[in-house]
Amino acid sequence: MSKDINYNFLGMYTAEFKSISETDKNSMLSPNVDHSGSQNPHAPFIPAWYLPVQYFEPTWQDWFSILVGKPVALDSNNLLVPAGIYKPTCTLAYTSEDLRAKTRKPNGELVTSSDVSAGHSLYWHMQQASITSNNYPIGYAQYSFWRWSATPTTKGGIVNPTRMRNYNWNLQHQVSVCTDYVIEAPVVWHEAVTETVSKDQRWATLQTRPRSTPAVAFSGANAATVFSNLVSSEGDVDSAGDYYINYVTGRISWFTRPTGTITITYYPEYTGDGSEWMHYEHFTGSGDSISDTAPVPGEFVMATNDGYANYTAWDGSDTRERIGQIIFIESGWPNSGLSKVHGPPDMVKSVYDAIPSDQTGGKNHAMWLTNAHSMVAYINVLR
C-alpha cells in the first residue's frame, strides 16, 4: 500500500481533516454577479415627484407621469425625468390637470392656478429649485410610470406610510428602465398635404388636423376671393370672403362659393405645438423645427428638446444624448383603409384595439397618432 494514502488499522482508506481558517473561507468566495434582462429593475428607479401629469387612467383613478416608450434620464436627485427636459427649449408645463392631481413643483409646493396661467416650463421650475439634469438618456420606459406616490421629503423610498399621498394606496413602488431592445415608433414628419374642394362647395373637413403655422394656403379658381378674411368662429362666416378653420376638428367653412376647383395646402398638426399627441411616443422631425426630409435607416436618434421626450434625429452635438439608431423604416402607410379611420386625439388605446385589424393593417398598437403618420421607424435602443 502506498504510504501517501491514509489507511486505518483495518486497512480501510480514511480521509484527512483539513482545518480552514477564517481567511481561507473568505478567499474561497467569489463576488456575487447578478445577471438579468434589461427590463428588470437594476436600480431603485423612481419617477420625479414634480413631473406634470400626462394621462389620467380611469380604471385606477390616478395619473401617469411618463408614458410608455419615452426616453428617460436622471435628474440631480437620481430621479427619473424625460430625457432632454433640462433645456431652455423645454415647453412641458403644468396644466389644469395638475391642479386636479395636486402635483407638487420641484420646490415641494403644490401647483397653483397662478403657475398654470404663468405657463413657465418645467425647466424654469427646476432652475428655481436648483434641480438639474444632464439630459443623457439611460433607457426608455417599457411601460407607463404612475406618478410617484410619496411626498418630496421621501425621495429615496417610502419609510413611513403617512408620507405617501394616500397611506393605503401605492400602485407602483419602483420602476424599471429598458435598454438593448428594438422599438416601433410612428413617424410624424412634416410634409405638406394637399386636398381639393369643388365648385359651389361651402365647407370641407380635412383628412388630418392642420397646423396654424405655416398657414393653410389656398390656390386655384377664385381662391383669393373665397378665402380673403379669416374669422374667429364659424358663426362669423357671414360675408363675402369670410372663412373659418377649426384646428381641432380640421373643418373649414367659407361664405363665397368657389367657381371651380380650389386646392388647400397645409401641414398636419405638428407635435411641437403642445397638442395631445406630444404625450405619446413617436418619432418626429429633426430638432424643434419642421422637418423637410424623412428619417432613414442608420440615422442616430435622440430625445426631443421640448421636455416631452419623443424621438428625433440626433443633432450631431453630444454623443451622450444619443438613445439609439434607426435600423428600418416601414413605409407604405397608411394601408388597409387606415387613412379612413378617424378618432379624437385623446382616444384611449382600448378603443383603438377594438378597431378590426383588417382596417388597420394589423397595426392597432401603433395607432396613437391616427392619420398623422405615413411610416413606422424601428429604433434599436443602444446601450
C-alpha positions in Angstrom: 0.0 0.0 0.0 1.2 3.5 -0.8 2.4 5.4 2.2 0.9 8.6 0.7 -2.7 7.4 1.3 -4.2 7.2 4.8 -5.5 3.8 6.0 -6.8 2.8 9.4 -5.7 -0.3 11.3 -8.2 -2.4 9.3 -6.6 -1.3 6.1 -9.5 0.9 5.1 -9.0 4.3 3.5 -9.6 7.3 5.8 -9.8 10.9 4.5 -7.9 13.6 6.3 -9.4 16.6 8.1 -8.3 19.9 6.7 -8.7 22.9 9.0 -9.9 26.1 7.3 -9.1 29.5 8.8 -11.5 32.5 8.5 -9.1 33.9 5.9 -9.3 30.7 3.9 -13.1 30.9 4.0 -13.2 34.4 2.7 -10.7 33.7 -0.1 -12.9 30.9 -1.4 -15.8 33.2 -2.0 -16.3 34.9 -5.5 -18.1 38.2 -5.9 -21.8 37.8 -6.5 -22.8 38.9 -10.0 -26.4 39.4 -10.9 -27.5 38.6 -14.5 -30.9 39.6 -15.8 -32.6 41.0 -18.8 -32.5 44.8 -19.2 -36.2 45.1 -18.4 -35.6 44.1 -14.8 -35.1 46.9 -12.2 -31.4 47.3 -11.9 -31.6 50.3 -9.5 -34.2 51.9 -7.3 -35.6 54.0 -10.2 -38.4 56.3 -9.2 -40.2 59.0 -11.3 -39.6 62.5 -10.1 -42.4 63.8 -8.0 -42.7 67.1 -9.8 -43.4 65.8 -13.3 -46.6 67.2 -14.9 -49.3 64.5 -15.2 -49.7 63.2 -18.7 -52.7 60.9 -18.7 -55.5 60.1 -16.3 -56.2 56.3 -16.1 -59.9 56.0 -15.4 -59.8 52.4 -14.1 -57.3 53.1 -11.3 -58.3 56.7 -10.9 -54.7 58.0 -11.0 -52.3 59.7 -13.3 -49.3 58.6 -15.3 -46.3 61.0 -15.4 -44.2 59.2 -18.0 -45.8 57.2 -20.8 -44.5 54.0 -22.3 -41.7 54.2 -24.9 -40.3 57.6 -23.8 -36.5 58.0 -23.4 -35.7 58.8 -19.7 -32.8 60.4 -17.9 -31.9 61.2 -14.3 -32.1 64.5 -12.5 -29.6 65.7 -9.9 -31.5 63.7 -7.2 -31.3 60.5 -9.3 -35.0 60.6 -10.1 -36.3 59.7 -13.5 -37.3 62.5 -15.8 -38.0 62.7 -19.6 -34.6 62.9 -21.4 -33.8 66.3 -22.8 -36.1 68.1 -20.3 -33.4 70.4 -18.8 -33.0 72.7 -21.8 -34.2 76.3 -22.5 -36.3 74.9 -25.4 -38.5 72.9 -23.0 -42.2 73.6 -23.4 -43.5 71.0 -21.0 -45.6 72.9 -18.4 -48.2 72.4 -15.7 -51.9 72.4 -16.7 -55.2 72.4 -15.0 -54.9 68.6 -14.7 -52.0 69.2 -12.3 -54.4 71.2 -10.1 -56.7 68.3 -10.0 -53.9 65.8 -9.4 -52.4 68.1 -6.7 -49.0 67.9 -8.3 -46.1 69.3 -6.4 -43.5 71.5 -8.0 -39.7 70.9 -7.8 -39.6 73.2 -4.7 -42.2 70.9 -3.0 -45.1 73.3 -3.1 -48.4 72.4 -4.7 -49.1 73.6 -8.3 -51.4 76.6 -8.2 -53.7 78.3 -10.7 -51.1 81.1 -11.0 -48.5 78.5 -12.0 -50.8 77.2 -14.7 -51.6 80.7 -16.1 -48.0 81.8 -16.0 -47.1 78.9 -18.3 -43.5 78.6 -17.1 -41.8 75.5 -18.4 -40.7 72.7 -16.1 -37.1 73.7 -17.0 -37.8 77.1 -15.3 -39.3 75.4 -12.3 -36.3 73.1 -11.9 -34.0 76.0 -12.1 -35.9 77.8 -9.3 -35.4 74.7 -7.1 -31.8 74.2 -8.1 -32.6 70.8 -9.6 -30.7 69.9 -12.8 -30.4 67.0 -15.3 -27.6 66.2 -17.8 -30.3 65.1 -20.3 -28.4 61.9 -21.1 -30.8 59.0 -21.7 -30.3 55.8 -19.7 -33.0 53.8 -21.5 -36.7 54.1 -22.1 -39.9 53.4 -20.2 -41.1 49.9 -21.1 -44.5 50.7 -19.5 -46.2 53.8 -18.3 -45.0 55.2 -15.0 -47.5 56.2 -12.4 -46.7 59.5 -10.7 -44.6 59.0 -7.6 -46.8 58.2 -4.6 -44.8 59.9 -1.9 -44.0 63.5 -1.0 -40.8 65.2 -1.9 -39.4 64.5 1.6 -39.2 60.8 0.8 -37.2 60.8 -2.4 -35.3 57.6 -1.6 -38.3 55.5 -0.7 -41.4 55.4 1.5 -40.3 54.8 5.1 -43.5 56.0 6.8 -46.9 55.4 5.0 -48.0 58.8 6.4 -45.6 60.4 3.9 -47.5 59.0 0.9 -50.2 60.8 -1.0 -52.5 58.1 0.3 -51.3 56.0 3.2 -53.1 52.9 1.8 -52.6 53.3 -1.9 -49.4 52.7 -3.8 -49.8 51.4 -7.3 -46.1 51.3 -8.2 -43.1 51.4 -5.8 -40.2 51.3 -8.2 -40.0 51.2 -12.0 -37.6 49.6 -14.5 -35.8 51.2 -17.4 -35.4 49.1 -20.6 -32.4 49.1 -22.9 -31.0 46.9 -25.7 -34.4 46.5 -27.4 -35.8 47.4 -30.8 -39.0 49.5 -30.5 -41.5 50.7 -33.1 -42.2 54.5 -33.3 -44.9 56.0 -35.5 -43.2 58.7 -37.7 -44.7 62.2 -37.6 -42.7 64.3 -40.1 -44.0 67.4 -41.7 -44.7 67.1 -45.4 -47.2 69.4 -46.9 -50.6 67.9 -47.7 -52.9 69.0 -50.5 -56.6 68.5 -50.8 -59.2 69.9 -53.1 -62.7 71.4 -52.9 -65.2 71.6 -55.8 -67.3 74.3 -57.4 -70.0 75.6 -55.2 -68.8 73.7 -52.1 -69.2 75.6 -48.8 -67.3 73.5 -46.3 -64.8 70.7 -46.0 -63.2 68.5 -43.3 -59.5 67.9 -43.9 -58.1 64.4 -43.6 -55.8 65.4 -40.7 -55.8 68.4 -38.3 -53.9 71.3 -39.9 -51.3 73.4 -38.2 -51.8 77.1 -37.7 -48.3 77.8 -38.9 -47.2 77.6 -41.6 -50.6 79.0 -42.5 -53.1 77.0 -44.5 -52.8 78.1 -48.2 -55.5 78.2 -50.9 -54.9 78.3 -54.7 -56.9 77.8 -57.9 -60.2 79.2 -59.3 -61.3 82.2 -57.2 -59.4 81.2 -54.1 -58.2 84.7 -53.3 -61.8 85.9 -53.2 -63.2 82.9 -51.3 -60.5 82.9 -48.6 -59.7 86.5 -48.0 -60.8 87.1 -44.4 -60.1 84.6 -41.7 -62.7 85.0 -38.8 -62.6 83.7 -35.3 -65.6 81.4 -35.3 -67.9 79.6 -37.7 -70.7 81.8 -36.7 -68.8 84.8 -38.0 -68.8 83.4 -41.6 -71.5 85.7 -42.9 -69.9 87.9 -45.5 -68.1 87.6 -48.8 -64.5 86.4 -48.3 -65.1 85.1 -44.8 -63.8 81.7 -43.8 -63.1 79.8 -40.6 -60.6 77.0 -39.7 -61.3 74.7 -36.8 -57.9 73.4 -35.9 -59.3 70.8 -33.5 -61.7 69.1 -35.9 -60.0 70.1 -39.2 -63.2 71.6 -40.6 -63.0 74.6 -42.8 -66.1 76.6 -43.7 -66.4 79.6 -46.0 -69.1 82.0 -47.4 -68.3 82.6 -51.0 -68.9 79.7 -53.4 -65.9 78.5 -55.4 -66.2 78.9 -59.2 -64.0 75.9 -59.8 -61.6 73.5 -58.1 -59.6 75.0 -55.2 -56.5 73.4 -53.7 -55.9 73.5 -50.0 -52.3 73.1 -48.9 -51.4 72.6 -45.2 -49.1 70.8 -42.8 -50.6 68.2 -40.5 -50.6 69.3 -36.9 -47.0 69.4 -35.7 -46.4 67.9 -32.2 -44.3 70.8 -31.2 -47.3 73.0 -30.6 -48.3 71.2 -27.3 -51.1 69.1 -28.7 -52.3 65.9 -27.1 -50.0 63.9 -29.5 -47.0 65.2 -27.7 -47.7 62.8 -24.8 -47.4 59.6 -26.9 -44.2 58.0 -28.0 -43.3 58.7 -31.7 -40.5 59.9 -34.0 -40.8 63.5 -35.1 -38.7 65.8 -37.3 -35.2 66.9 -36.5 -34.7 69.4 -33.6 -37.7 71.6 -32.9 -38.5 72.7 -36.5 -40.5 71.3 -39.3 -38.6 68.5 -41.0 -38.4 68.5 -44.8 -36.7 65.1 -45.1 -37.8 61.7 -44.0 -35.9 59.6 -41.4 -33.5 57.0 -42.9 -32.1 53.7 -41.6 -28.7 54.1 -39.9 -29.6 57.6 -38.6 -28.8 58.1 -34.9 -31.7 59.2 -32.6 -32.0 61.4 -29.6 -34.8 62.8 -27.4 -36.6 66.0 -28.5 -35.6 69.1 -26.6 -39.1 70.1 -25.6 -39.5 68.1 -22.4 -41.9 65.6 -24.0 -39.0 63.1 -24.8 -40.1 61.9 -28.2 -37.6 60.5 -30.7 -35.9 62.7 -33.3 -32.8 62.7 -35.5 -29.6 63.3 -33.5 -28.4 66.9 -33.9 -24.7 65.8 -34.0 -23.6 67.8 -31.0 -23.2 65.5 -28.0 -22.9 61.7 -28.5 -24.1 61.1 -24.9 -27.5 62.4 -25.9 -28.0 59.6 -28.4 -30.6 57.0 -27.4 -30.4 54.7 -30.4 -30.2 54.2 -34.2 -32.9 53.6 -36.8 -32.5 50.1 -38.3 -35.5 50.0 -40.6 -38.3 52.2 -41.9 -41.6 50.6 -42.7 -43.3 52.8 -45.3 -46.4 52.3 -47.5 -48.6 53.7 -44.7 -51.4 54.2 -44.3 -52.7 50.8 -45.6 -55.7 48.6 -45.4 -58.1 51.5 -45.1 -56.2 53.0 -42.1 -56.4 56.5 -43.6 -60.2 56.3 -43.2 -60.1 55.5 -39.5 -60.8 58.7 -37.5 -60.9 59.2 -33.8 -60.4 62.0 -31.3 -56.8 62.7 -30.4 -57.4 61.7 -26.7 -58.9 58.3 -27.7 -57.6 55.7 -25.3 -55.8 52.6 -26.6 -58.6 50.2 -25.6 -60.8 52.0 -28.2 -58.2 51.6 -30.9 -57.8 47.9 -30.0 -61.5 47.4 -30.8 -61.0 48.5 -34.4 -60.8 45.4 -36.7 -57.2 44.6 -37.7 -58.2 44.3 -41.3 -58.9 48.0 -41.2 -55.6 48.9 -39.7 -53.1 46.7 -41.5 -52.6 44.8 -38.2 -51.1 48.0 -36.7 -53.6 48.8 -33.9 -50.7 49.0 -31.4 -49.2 51.9 -33.4 -52.4 54.0 -33.7 -51.8 56.6 -31.0 -51.4 59.1 -33.9 -54.3 58.2 -36.2 -54.0 60.0 -39.6 -50.7 61.6 -38.5 -48.0 59.3 -39.8 -47.2 57.5 -43.1 -44.4 55.2 -41.8 -43.0 53.5 -38.8 -39.4 53.7 -37.6 -37.8 50.7 -35.9 -35.2 52.1 -33.4 -32.5 50.0 -31.8 -32.1 51.4 -28.3 -28.3 51.3 -27.9 -26.7 50.9 -24.5 
